[in-house]
Amino acid sequence: MTGPVALHGGGEFQAGDEPFLAALLDLAVGRVGRGRPVRVAVVPTAAARGRPDLAAASGLAAFERVALAGAVAMEAVAIDVVDRDTAANPELAAWLVAADVIHLPGGDPDLIPTVMLGTIAWAAIIEAHVGGAVLAGASAGAMALGSWTWTPGGGMAGLKVVRGLVAVPHAHADTWAATAERFAAWAPPGLGALGLAEQTGVIEEPPAPGSATMSWRVVGPGEALWLAHPDGGETIVAHSGDVISTPVIPL
């Protein structure tokens, strides 16, 4: 029953991001049907040092625009988990447990692991996700869901929802070689690099029983770049509709 993970390269909620957001809503409708509105939680934790209210408002407006265009009944709410105190708020956690789509927009990549880990808010997100909710992260939100993330102060462990890779947002094929070189120098060994262009993401496909890989469908106007071996491997470049595979890393 665990829901899909969706990783996004940034520039979220802007014009052009509609295909990705529509795909998230379609997944939720497929799970809950049309008997009740889809519940969307926008959680602006990564924007806490800036204007989390603006990040959340942009997300709500974008989801509402896409839901209206697709005739999807939806209830979208900002869940303002922005520090350890709000991450301990049982009312916010209760809304997260009930969500069908949980979206973590971008900001500072260290904040989501620092604020969320070990809190009832994060436990609520995991409970919802295990129950089938879509868990999406954009830019810093995507980075936090991986095994490891860059921060202004150096690397740190991510939340390890997705193991074995590092999300590299704002990626572009023209500069990917230099990005991969820096990645190989800084990242822990054994991790692949998943580069995602802005307004472009990957959404986890249902796994085949016993599969040794995770499959990701690309959605959006840009590219997804997968580099399994940053110290000298070949980059796979994929576009909207393509499916790329990454290794399944045991717990």
HELIX and SHEET records of a PDB file:
HELIX    1   1 GLU A   18  VAL A   32  1                                  15    
HELIX    2   2 THR A   45  ALA A   47  5                                   3    
HELIX    3   3 PRO A   52  ALA A   69  1                                  18    
HELIX    4   4 ARG A   84  ALA A   87  1                                   4    
HELIX    5   5 PRO A   90  VAL A   97  1                                   8    
HELIX    6   6 LEU A  111  MET A  116  1                                   6    
HELIX    7   7 ILE A  120  VAL A  130  1                                  11    
HELIX    8   8 ALA A  140  LEU A  145  1                                   6    
HELIX    9   9 ALA A  173  THR A  175  5                                   3    
HELIX   10  10 TRP A  176  TRP A  186  1                                  11    
SHEET    1   A 8 MET A  74  ALA A  78  0                                        
SHEET    2   A 8 VAL A  38  VAL A  42  1                                        
SHEET    3   A 8 VAL A 101  LEU A 104  1                                        
SHEET    4   A 8 VAL A 134  ALA A 138  1                                        
SHEET    5   A 8 VAL A   5  HIS A   8  1                                        
SHEET    6   A 8 GLY A 201  GLU A 204 -1                                        
SHEET    7   A 8 THR A 213  VAL A 219 -1                                        
SHEET    8   A 8 VAL A 243  PRO A 247 -1                                        
SHEET    1   B 2 TRP A 148  THR A 149  0                                        
SHEET    2   B 2 MET A 156  ALA A 157 -1                                        
SHEET    1   C 4 LEU A 165  VAL A 168  0                                        
SHEET    2   C 4 GLY A 192  LEU A 196  1                                        
SHEET    3   C 4 ALA A 224  LEU A 227 -1                                        
SHEET    4   C 4 THR A 235  ALA A 238 -1                                        
END                                                                             
